[in-house]
Amino acid sequence: MLHFDRFTLDNGLRVLVHTDKATPMVAINVLYDVGARDEDTSRTGFAHLFEHLMFGGSLNIPEYDEPLQMAGGENNAYTTNDITNYYLQLPLQNIETGFWLESDRMLSLAFGEKSLDVQRKVVCEEFKEHYLNKPYGDVWHVLRKLAYTTHPYRWPTIGNSLKEIETAHLDDVKNFFFKHYRPSSAVLCVAGNVTKEQVAALAEKWFGDIPAGEQYVRSLPQEPRQTEARVLSMEADVPLDAIYKAWHIGGRLTPDYYAADLITEILGSGYSSRLYRRLVKEEQLFSHINCYHTGSLDPGLLVIEGKVTAGTTIEAANEAIEKEVAEFLAKEFSDIELQKAKNKIESMIAFEDMSLLNRANNLAFYELLGDAGLINEEWGKYSAVTVGQMHKAAQEIFRDENSNTLLYRKKADATVE
């Protein structure tokens, strides 16, 4: 069980304190309640752009990385469709350097055309390298638009297109920052050999006078229930045909989330999973196959993806996946198979808890979900899932009319090796 203390500053900043007396380091995690789903439909990719801009200098600190490195620290960040997370780790005696850095960029970035231009070019190059020029790089642009017609999950975190990043104006950037990167939309978690009183004093000193900002009220269009199967076929310069099949699942806080996660473990997570054992090892229809889910806060996707072996038609490979899914639905899996999946997840949870940074990150995430204490209930929810609940969830997920299939074909004259 992870122990923590919690308090809230007058400006709405939620603060968590996790004491670990066994480490000489301290982790500081700042989680912002903003992701790609909160972007304007004509200005996508902004949350990811800000992941870069937040390292480009703030009101009183021209270089973020330099003072942190001088204090013996390291940092990073990531963006998803739901959240933006910044984290750092440094020696405990230099904890105030971390508070200084994070508070100053929450107060205000050093907005300027030069900084925007530099980071815009970095993001554009990332877009070209990973999404335009890389084999299969555009899959999630295509698959999301196939699976979602209404919800803003229909675009990936990098954004819909290069043009929307290339034409981002300074005023657009400022408005996005002061709308979302405010104390009232953030969770600060501090983990290490610290006390609640120590963190409270530092939080008040460095974050207390930052304006709360106007509370952002999320009101997103909800995805309607899918009523017919969707299939899309496309060609590209790729080395092998590939298949991507996606089904809608419940959101992160729904009871069926845990059953869906266990389904992915049994079907296609690892070399001993059903799909890998049958379709890769035995029938050799795929060179690789995997099953996972997006873990989205709002209703997400359960995905099966695989690279088809040379000499196998994409139609035969797709038929083989559907046969395995039908068999999965027809038979209730054994308690042994379910327990194996649960054991794997229990090990993953325990392994994550070994890292100070992970603990800080996870506590902030569960606080964003509604209560950091949920982290201590997570394993119990997996453990309680029965074979019957799994079978019921699978019947709901793998309905034909809930399926989205992308047949990603290799061009006949493909040049990719």
C-alpha distance (Angstrom), angle and dihedral (degrees) to the residues before:
residue distance angle dihedral
M1 . . .
L2 3.80 . .
H3 3.80 114.1 .
F4 3.78 121.3 -152.4
D5 3.78 143.9 159.1
R6 3.78 124.5 -133.6
F7 3.79 136.9 -159.4
T8 3.80 137.7 155.4
L9 3.80 128.1 -134.2
D10 3.80 120.5 -133.2
N11 3.81 89.9 -104.1
G12 3.81 91.2 59.7
L13 3.82 99.3 -101.6
R14 3.79 108.4 148.0
V15 3.81 112.2 -142.7
L16 3.81 127.4 -163.8
V17 3.81 125.4 -170.0
H18 3.81 122.1 -161.2
T19 3.81 114.2 -175.3
D20 3.81 118.9 -148.2
K21 3.80 111.8 168.3
A22 3.81 93.4 -175.7
T23 3.81 97.1 73.8
P24 3.81 132.8 71.5
M25 3.81 89.6 -154.5
V26 3.78 133.5 79.2
A27 3.80 127.3 -148.4
I28 3.79 121.1 -150.9
N29 3.80 117.3 -167.2
V30 3.80 124.9 -175.5
L31 3.79 114.0 -170.4
Y32 3.80 119.3 -169.8
D33 3.78 120.3 -157.4
V34 3.80 94.2 -130.0
G35 3.77 133.1 98.5
A36 3.76 141.4 152.0
R37 3.81 90.7 -69.1
D38 3.83 88.8 67.9
E39 3.81 95.2 58.4
D40 3.78 128.0 108.1
T41 3.79 111.8 -102.4
S42 3.82 90.3 -119.1
R43 3.81 95.2 42.7
T44 3.80 105.0 50.6
G45 3.80 123.9 158.7
F46 3.83 93.1 44.2
A47 3.82 96.5 119.6
H48 3.80 89.6 54.0
L49 3.81 91.4 43.7
F50 3.81 88.0 55.8
E51 3.78 90.8 53.3
H52 3.81 84.2 66.9
L53 3.81 98.2 36.2
M54 3.81 91.6 54.9
F55 3.81 88.8 67.0
G56 3.80 93.8 47.7
G57 3.80 98.8 83.8
S58 3.79 135.3 -69.1
L59 3.78 136.2 -137.4
N60 3.83 96.7 -73.1
I61 3.81 102.2 12.6
P62 3.83 117.1 66.0
E63 3.85 94.2 -172.7
Y64 3.79 121.3 34.5
D65 3.80 99.6 -171.2
E66 3.80 100.3 47.3
P67 3.85 100.0 65.1
L68 3.82 90.6 40.8
Q69 3.80 92.3 53.1
M70 3.81 90.5 46.8
A71 3.82 87.0 55.1
G72 3.81 90.8 52.8
G73 3.77 95.1 -105.6
E74 3.79 139.1 133.4
N75 3.78 132.0 -159.8
N76 3.75 147.1 -179.9
A77 3.80 142.8 168.3
Y78 3.77 142.4 -151.7
T79 3.79 138.3 -162.6
T80 3.79 129.9 -150.1
N81 3.78 134.0 174.7
D82 3.82 87.2 -90.2
I83 3.81 110.5 32.1
T84 3.79 146.5 16.8
N85 3.79 116.2 -142.2
Y86 3.81 131.5 -168.5
Y87 3.78 122.1 -173.7
L88 3.77 139.9 172.8
Q89 3.78 139.0 178.0
L90 3.79 126.9 -156.1
P91 3.82 140.5 152.1
L92 3.80 112.9 -66.5
Q93 3.80 93.6 -120.3
N94 3.82 88.6 62.7
I95 3.80 96.1 47.9
E96 3.80 93.0 122.2
T97 3.81 90.6 62.1
G98 3.82 87.9 62.5
F99 3.80 92.4 49.8
W100 3.80 90.6 48.1
L101 3.81 93.1 51.3
E102 3.80 97.6 44.9
S103 3.78 95.4 43.3
D104 3.79 93.9 50.1
R105 3.77 94.7 54.3
M106 3.80 90.1 45.4
L107 3.81 88.4 51.9
S108 3.80 92.5 54.7
L109 3.75 140.8 -41.2
A110 3.81 120.9 -122.5
F111 3.78 92.3 -104.9
G112 3.78 113.8 -159.2
E113 3.78 139.8 140.4
K114 3.81 90.9 -114.7
S115 3.81 94.7 54.3
L116 3.80 91.8 44.5
D117 3.79 91.7 48.5
V118 3.83 92.7 50.7
Q119 3.81 95.1 49.2
R120 3.80 92.9 40.3
K121 3.82 89.2 57.1
V122 3.82 90.8 48.2
V123 3.80 91.7 52.3
C124 3.81 92.2 45.0
E125 3.79 90.7 52.9
E126 3.81 89.8 49.0
F127 3.80 88.9 50.8
K128 3.79 91.7 51.8
E129 3.80 95.5 43.4
H130 3.81 99.7 45.9
Y131 3.79 104.8 24.8
L132 3.81 108.2 27.9
N133 3.81 106.7 28.7
K134 3.80 101.8 30.0
P135 3.82 118.6 88.7
Y136 3.82 110.0 -101.2
G137 3.82 88.2 4.4
D138 3.79 94.2 132.4
V139 3.81 95.2 51.2
W140 3.79 96.0 105.8
H141 3.79 92.7 46.4
V142 3.79 87.8 56.6
L143 3.81 99.8 36.6
R144 3.80 95.0 48.9
K145 3.80 91.8 51.3
L146 3.79 89.2 48.7
A147 3.82 94.8 49.9
Y148 3.81 99.6 37.2
T149 3.79 124.5 51.2
T150 3.82 100.0 166.1
H151 3.82 115.8 11.2
P152 3.84 117.6 84.1
Y153 3.80 89.1 -117.0
R154 3.79 82.2 88.1
W155 3.82 89.6 92.7
P156 3.83 128.9 52.0
T157 3.81 124.6 -120.0
I158 3.81 92.8 -99.0
G159 3.80 88.0 63.2
N160 3.78 137.9 -112.5
S161 3.77 98.4 -77.5
L162 3.78 145.0 -5.8
K163 3.79 90.7 -111.9
E164 3.80 93.5 65.3
I165 3.81 90.7 56.9
E166 3.80 95.1 39.7
T167 3.81 91.7 54.2
A168 3.81 97.2 44.1
H169 3.82 108.9 134.1
L170 3.80 127.1 -147.2
D171 3.81 91.5 -116.6
D172 3.82 90.4 53.4
V173 3.79 89.5 51.8
K174 3.81 94.2 48.3
N175 3.79 92.5 48.4
F176 3.81 91.8 50.3
F177 3.80 91.6 49.7
F178 3.79 97.3 49.5
K179 3.80 90.8 44.3
H180 3.80 97.4 52.6
Y181 3.82 113.4 14.0
R182 3.78 96.0 69.4
P183 3.82 131.6 122.9
S184 3.81 90.7 -110.4
S185 3.82 89.3 59.5
A186 3.80 97.0 45.2
V187 3.80 141.2 81.8
L188 3.81 119.9 -154.8
C189 3.80 117.1 -160.5
V190 3.81 122.3 -174.7
A191 3.80 118.9 -169.3
G192 3.79 128.8 -178.0
N193 3.80 140.6 65.0
V194 3.80 91.5 -27.1
T195 3.79 136.6 119.5
K196 3.78 130.1 -132.7
E197 3.81 90.1 -115.3
Q198 3.81 92.7 52.0
V199 3.81 93.2 49.2
A200 3.80 92.5 43.5
A201 3.82 90.9 55.8
L202 3.81 92.5 47.9
A203 3.80 93.4 44.3
E204 3.79 92.2 51.4
K205 3.81 91.7 45.9
W206 3.79 96.7 49.9
F207 3.82 105.6 24.9
G208 3.80 104.4 22.5
D209 3.81 98.2 88.3
I210 3.83 96.8 45.0
P211 3.83 108.5 113.9
A212 3.80 111.4 -105.5
G213 3.78 93.7 -133.6
E214 3.77 125.6 -147.8
Q215 3.78 111.9 -51.1
Y216 3.79 109.9 -106.5
V217 3.79 111.1 -133.4
R218 3.78 111.0 -158.8
S219 3.80 114.7 -140.0
L220 3.78 109.4 165.8
P221 3.80 127.7 173.9
Q222 3.79 108.1 -104.9
E223 3.78 121.9 -129.3
P224 3.82 111.1 -111.1
R225 3.78 118.4 -126.3
Q226 3.80 108.8 -85.5
T227 3.79 111.7 -115.4
E228 3.80 104.1 -177.3
A229 3.79 138.2 34.7
R230 3.81 115.8 -100.7
V231 3.79 124.7 -150.5
L232 3.79 126.9 -177.6
S233 3.80 127.3 -178.7
M234 3.81 123.5 -163.5
E235 3.80 139.8 164.2
A236 3.80 131.4 -135.7
D237 3.80 142.1 159.0
V238 3.79 96.6 -86.8
P239 3.81 131.3 136.7
L240 3.83 96.7 -122.4
D241 3.77 139.8 17.3
A242 3.79 112.0 -100.3
I243 3.79 136.2 -163.0
Y244 3.80 126.5 -149.6
K245 3.80 118.1 -174.8
A246 3.81 121.0 -178.5
W247 3.81 132.8 -174.4
H248 3.81 126.6 -173.6
I249 3.82 116.9 -111.0
G250 3.80 134.7 -178.8
G251 3.80 124.5 -80.8
R252 3.79 126.8 -91.2
L253 3.80 95.5 -88.6
T254 3.81 97.9 46.1
P255 3.84 119.5 106.2
D256 3.82 91.9 -122.2
Y257 3.82 91.8 60.7
Y258 3.81 91.4 84.0
A259 3.80 93.2 47.9
A260 3.81 90.1 49.5
D261 3.80 91.0 51.3
L262 3.80 91.2 51.5
I263 3.81 90.3 47.9
T264 3.80 90.1 58.1
E265 3.81 90.0 50.8
I266 3.80 92.7 53.7
L267 3.79 96.8 40.8
G268 3.75 105.0 42.6
S269 3.79 119.9 -12.4
G270 3.79 110.5 114.2
Y271 3.78 138.6 -12.7
S272 3.81 95.1 -63.9
S273 3.80 94.8 52.3
R274 3.79 120.5 115.0
L275 3.79 97.9 -109.7
Y276 3.80 94.9 45.9
R277 3.79 94.2 44.5
R278 3.81 95.1 47.7
L279 3.81 105.1 32.3
V280 3.81 101.3 32.0
K281 3.81 106.3 29.3
E282 3.81 102.6 29.2
E283 3.81 107.9 26.8
Q284 3.83 96.5 22.5
L285 3.81 92.6 -146.3
F286 3.80 93.0 134.4
S287 3.78 132.5 39.9
H288 3.80 87.8 -151.9
I289 3.79 136.1 -0.4
N290 3.78 132.9 -179.1
C291 3.80 140.2 178.4
Y292 3.80 123.5 -155.4
H293 3.79 142.4 136.2
T294 3.79 132.0 -122.8
G295 3.82 95.8 -119.8
S296 3.80 90.2 -139.5
L297 3.80 122.4 173.2
D298 3.80 90.5 -134.1
P299 3.83 118.5 46.5
G300 3.79 106.3 -53.8
L301 3.78 140.3 -178.9
L302 3.78 137.2 -84.7
V303 3.81 107.1 -148.1
I304 3.78 136.3 -163.6
E305 3.79 113.8 -168.8
G306 3.76 131.2 173.8
K307 3.81 143.7 165.5
V308 3.81 111.2 -125.3
T309 3.81 117.2 -131.4
A310 3.80 118.6 -115.3
G311 3.79 110.2 -92.4
T312 3.82 94.0 30.2
T313 3.79 117.4 104.2
I314 3.78 116.9 -126.0
E315 3.81 88.7 -127.3
A316 3.81 92.3 56.9
A317 3.79 91.0 46.6
N318 3.80 92.3 50.2
E319 3.80 90.6 48.2
A320 3.81 89.4 52.7
I321 3.82 91.9 54.1
E322 3.79 91.2 49.1
K323 3.80 90.2 49.4
E324 3.81 90.9 53.3
V325 3.81 91.5 48.1
A326 3.83 90.6 49.0
E327 3.80 90.2 51.0
F328 3.79 89.7 48.1
L329 3.81 88.8 55.4
A330 3.79 95.7 43.5
K331 3.80 96.5 56.3
E332 3.77 129.4 47.2
F333 3.79 106.7 -127.7
S334 3.77 120.0 -122.0
D335 3.78 127.0 -95.9
I336 3.81 86.9 -118.5
E337 3.82 91.8 57.9
L338 3.79 91.7 47.3
Q339 3.81 92.7 46.6
K340 3.79 90.4 51.4
A341 3.82 89.8 55.2
K342 3.80 91.0 47.1
N343 3.82 91.4 50.1
K344 3.79 90.4 53.5
I345 3.79 92.6 51.1
E346 3.81 91.8 46.2
S347 3.81 88.9 53.7
M348 3.81 91.3 49.3
I349 3.81 91.5 51.3
A350 3.81 91.4 48.9
F351 3.81 92.1 47.0
E352 3.81 92.1 50.7
D353 3.80 90.8 52.0
M354 3.81 90.4 59.9
S355 3.80 91.3 72.2
L356 3.80 119.2 77.5
L357 3.80 91.0 -151.1
N358 3.80 91.9 51.1
R359 3.78 91.7 51.1
A360 3.81 91.2 51.6
N361 3.80 91.1 46.2
N362 3.80 94.8 47.2
L363 3.79 95.2 46.2
A364 3.81 90.2 52.6
F365 3.81 90.7 47.7
Y366 3.81 94.2 52.0
E367 3.79 90.4 46.3
L368 3.80 87.1 55.5
L369 3.80 88.3 51.3
G370 3.79 88.1 57.0
D371 3.80 108.8 -83.2
A372 3.81 131.7 26.4
G373 3.80 86.9 -145.7
L374 3.81 88.5 73.6
I375 3.81 87.2 79.7
N376 3.81 89.0 72.9
E377 3.82 91.8 51.7
E378 3.79 96.5 50.7
W379 3.79 99.6 91.2
G380 3.79 91.5 44.6
K381 3.80 90.1 57.8
Y382 3.80 91.8 52.6
S383 3.79 91.7 44.2
A384 3.81 92.1 53.3
V385 3.82 95.2 56.4
T386 3.81 111.1 111.6
V387 3.80 131.7 -156.0
G388 3.81 88.4 -108.5
Q389 3.81 92.8 53.3
M390 3.80 90.1 48.7
H391 3.78 91.9 51.6
K392 3.81 92.3 47.6
A393 3.82 91.6 49.5
A394 3.81 91.4 47.9
Q395 3.82 91.0 51.9
E396 3.81 89.9 54.3
I397 3.80 95.9 44.5
F398 3.79 100.9 43.7
R399 3.79 97.2 52.3
D400 3.81 111.3 139.3
E401 3.81 92.0 -125.7
N402 3.82 89.8 53.5
S403 3.82 94.4 58.0
N404 3.80 130.6 105.2
T405 3.80 117.9 -169.8
L406 3.80 125.6 -168.6
L407 3.81 113.8 -168.9
Y408 3.79 103.1 -161.6
R409 3.79 105.9 -166.4
K410 3.77 130.6 -164.4
K411 3.78 112.4 -121.5
A412 3.78 113.5 -112.4
D413 3.81 89.4 -121.2
A414 3.82 95.8 36.9
T415 3.80 112.4 158.9
V416 3.80 98.1 -163.9
E417 3.81 113.0 114.4
